[in-house]
Amino acid sequence: MTFNPQIFGGKPIIRGRRLAVEHILGMLAAGDTIETLLEAYPWLEREDIQACLVYAAN
């Protein structure tokens, strides 16, 4: 997870990509599974999703 003030106003994003952590969390909250996310974003790794969950917990 990274922060870039030029992408999404500095909100946390996945490894410099244009995918916000809040987007991943929202998809999980809506009922998407980790497997669904991994299929939808082939470059995404399970550890990226786990990092989002840790971020949300903090």
Backbone as a ProteinNet text record, in pm:
[ID]
protein_1_A
[PRIMARY]
MTFNPQIFGGKPIIRGRRLAVEHILGMLAAGDTIETLLEAYPWLEREDIQACLVYAAN
[TERTIARY]
85.1	0	90.6	52.4	129.9	37.1	97.9	25.6	92.1	13.3	65.1	-31.3	14	-76.7	-136.5	-77.6	-128.1	-230.5	-250.3	-347.7	-452.6	-576.7	-690.3	-668.7	-603.3	-585.7	-503.2	-417.2	-331.4	-391.4	-509.3	-568	-479.5	-481.8	-399.1	-442.6	-342.4	-365.1	-283.8	-313.8	-243.9	-117.5	-3.5	128.7	143.8	106.6	126.1	27.2	-66.2	-166.9	-284.1	-368.3	-486.9	-604.4	-580.6	-684.9	-676	-778.3	-778.3	-809.1	-746.4	-772	-920.5	-981.1	-1123	-1209.5	-1164.9	-1239.6	-1237.9	-1121.2	-1109.7	-1197.8	-1189.7	-1268.9	-1417.9	-1457.2	-1597.5	-1646.7	-1562.9	-1602.4	-1616.2	-1524.5	-1535.1	-1660.9	-1689.4	-1808.9	-1936.7	-1931.1	-2048.3	-2067.9	-1972	-1988.2	-1895.4	-1811.4	-1714.4	-1615.4	-1569.1	-1470.6	-1330.1	-1233.8	-1094.8	-1067.1	-1120.6	-1098.7	-1156.2	-1273.7	-1335.4	-1246.1	-1190.6	-1103.2	-975.4	-921.1	-798.8	-823.6	-942.1	-976.5	-999.8	-1063	-1094.2	-969.9	-872.7	-748.1	-631.8	-591.2	-489.4	-355.3	-323.4	-197.3	-205.9	-327.6	-350	-305.8	-245.8	-201.7	-280.3	-291	-363.8	-309.6	-178.8	-116.3	-163.9	-194.4	-247.5	-381.5	-465.4	-597.2	-583.5	-493	-469.7	-419.7	-334.1	-285	-400.1	-496.2	-613.9	-693	-708.4	-783.5	-709.5	-579	-499.3	-512.4	-506.2	-522.5	-658.6	-763	-897.3	-908.4	-841	-846.7	-777	-678.3	-603.7	-678.5
-114.9	0	122.4	219.7	342.7	462.9	578.6	705.3	792.4	853.3	944.3	1061.9	1181.3	1295.8	1325.9	1271.4	1295.8	1192	1088.9	984.2	981.5	1003.1	1000.7	1093.5	1205.7	1304.3	1255.9	1158.4	1107.9	996.7	948.6	834.1	712	616.2	496	417	370.7	294.6	165.6	76.5	-51.7	-35.6	-47.6	-50.1	45.8	170.3	270.4	264	173.9	160.7	253.6	269.3	354	271.1	205.3	128.9	164.3	232.8	279.9	166.4	172.4	75.3	76.2	194.4	202.3	130.6	123.7	51.6	-98.7	-150.3	-292.9	-322.8	-238.3	-259.2	-252.9	-161.8	-151	-274.4	-329.3	-451.2	-568.2	-578.5	-685.6	-667.8	-544.4	-516.7	-548.2	-533.5	-560.9	-710.3	-791.5	-935.8	-1003	-924.9	-988.4	-1069.9	-1178.6	-1262.1	-1222	-1267	-1242.2	-1302.9	-1420.5	-1486.7	-1404	-1344.9	-1260.1	-1140.4	-1079.4	-964.3	-1003.6	-1118.2	-1164.6	-1194.6	-1241.8	-1266.5	-1135.4	-1039.1	-911.1	-826.3	-839	-762.5	-861.4	-913.6	-1018.6	-980.8	-853.2	-808	-800	-804.8	-795.4	-925.5	-913.2	-1030.2	-1040.7	-1161.2	-1186	-1096.8	-1077.2	-993.1	-848	-801.1	-665.5	-651.8	-751.4	-748.7	-757.8	-841.7	-852.2	-719.7	-649.9	-519	-418.4	-426.5	-339.3	-365.1	-490.4	-526.6	-480.3	-493.3	-445.9	-294	-224.8	-79.7	-41.2	-110.6	-80.5	-106.4	-208.6	-243	-138.6	-73.8	28.5	157.6
0	0	0	-81.8	-91.3	-86.4	-71.2	-74.1	-179.8	-265.5	-367.6	-376.5	-342.1	-342.9	-480	-585.7	-720.5	-765	-684.8	-718	-608.1	-644.2	-550.8	-431.5	-455.3	-349.7	-231.5	-253.1	-146.6	-64.7	-104	-32.9	-55.3	37.4	20.3	-103.8	-177	-299.5	-295	-385.9	-394	-477.4	-413.3	-478.8	-596.2	-579.2	-683.2	-798.1	-792.7	-899.1	-871.5	-968.9	-952.6	-900.5	-789.4	-720.7	-573.2	-524.9	-385.9	-289.8	-174.6	-68.8	-33.1	-28.3	6.6	-96.8	-221.1	-324.6	-294.4	-259.9	-224.6	-102.8	-1.1	119.6	88.5	1.7	-36.8	-109.1	-196.8	-268.6	-172.6	-76.6	22.5	107.2	147.1	227.4	150.4	17.8	-65.7	-90.8	-44.9	-58.2	-156.1	-224.1	-314.3	-231.5	-288	-219.4	-262.4	-187.4	-224.3	-361.2	-386.2	-515.1	-630.4	-608.5	-711	-741.9	-637.5	-656.9	-730.8	-695.6	-761.9	-910	-942.3	-1082.7	-1157.4	-1091	-1155.3	-1178.1	-1091.3	-1099.8	-1097.7	-1213.1	-1217.4	-1154.1	-1150.4	-1090	-937.5	-883.4	-739.2	-673	-556.1	-481.1	-350.9	-301.8	-176.9	-64.4	-62.2	40.5	30.6	-90.8	-107.4	-36.2	-51.2	11.7	163.5	208.7	352.3	409.2	334.4	378	388.6	299	306.4	433.7	467	587.6	713.9	714.6	828.7	839.5	727.2	726.1	785.3	745	794.7	945.2	992.5	1134.6	1221.1	1161.4	1237.9	1232.9
[MASK]
++++++++++++++++++++++++++++++++++++++++++++++++++++++++++

